[in-house]
Amino acid sequence: MNYTVRLMQQSDVDAAAASLAKAFMNDPLQNYTFPDEQERKERSPAHFKAGVEYGMKF
């Protein structure tokens, strides 16, 4: 498999946040932060989006 590494663009933020939310859906900290599974599914992407956008500054 070949992968291309590139700088993240603003248009990638939502997809990256959704991927992180899915990857960490059963993480103990996420479960503590959002104990209700439905709430976790709804709110986690926005939670991770803030981190992704902050990380793009560097």
HUQUI-V848786 format. One record per residue. N is the residue number from 1. RES is the residue in one letter. PSI is psi in degrees with one decimal (none if undefined). OMEGA is omega in whole degrees, 0 to 359 (none if undefined). D_FIRST is the distance of its C-alpha to the first C-alpha in Angstrom with 2 decimals. Layout:
N|RES|PSI|OMEGA|D_FIRST / N|RES|PSI|OMEGA|D_FIRST
This chain:
1|M|136.8|177|0.00 / 2|N|138.0|178|3.78 / 3|Y|145.4|175|6.63 / 4|T|127.3|178|10.21 / 5|V|130.9|179|13.02 / 6|R|164.3|177|16.36 / 7|L|140.3|178|19.74 / 8|M|139.9|177|20.52 / 9|Q|162.2|178|23.08 / 10|Q|-33.7|180|25.95 / 11|S|-12.8|179|24.49 / 12|D|-10.0|189|21.56 / 13|V|-48.6|183|24.06 / 14|D|-42.1|179|24.79 / 15|A|-40.2|179|21.21 / 16|A|-43.3|179|20.58 / 17|A|-40.8|178|23.90 / 18|A|-40.0|178|23.22 / 19|S|-44.0|178|19.95 / 20|L|-41.6|179|21.94 / 21|A|-42.8|179|24.83 / 22|K|-42.7|182|22.87 / 23|A|-33.6|184|21.22 / 24|F|17.0|183|24.69 / 25|M|-36.6|182|26.74 / 26|N|17.9|178|28.07 / 27|D|138.3|181|28.33 / 28|P|-38.7|180|31.91 / 29|L|-40.5|177|32.63 / 30|Q|-39.4|178|31.56 / 31|N|-35.1|178|33.67 / 32|Y|-43.4|182|36.55 / 33|T|-43.7|180|36.25 / 34|F|83.3|185|35.99 / 35|P|-33.7|180|37.46 / 36|D|124.8|185|37.57 / 37|E|-42.4|180|34.24 / 38|Q|-42.6|177|34.94 / 39|E|-39.9|179|35.93 / 40|R|-43.4|179|32.79 / 41|K|-38.0|183|30.63 / 42|E|-38.2|189|32.77 / 43|R|-22.4|183|33.17 / 44|S|-41.6|180|30.02 / 45|P|-41.5|179|28.08 / 46|A|-37.1|178|31.03 / 47|H|-46.6|180|31.26 / 48|F|-29.6|179|27.69 / 49|K|-39.3|179|28.07 / 50|A|-42.8|179|30.87 / 51|G|-39.7|179|28.76 / 52|V|-46.5|180|25.88 / 53|E|-39.5|178|28.51 / 54|Y|-43.7|180|30.26 / 55|G|-27.1|180|27.17 / 56|M|-16.8|180|26.55 / 57|K|-16.3|184|29.89 / 58|F|none|none|28.57
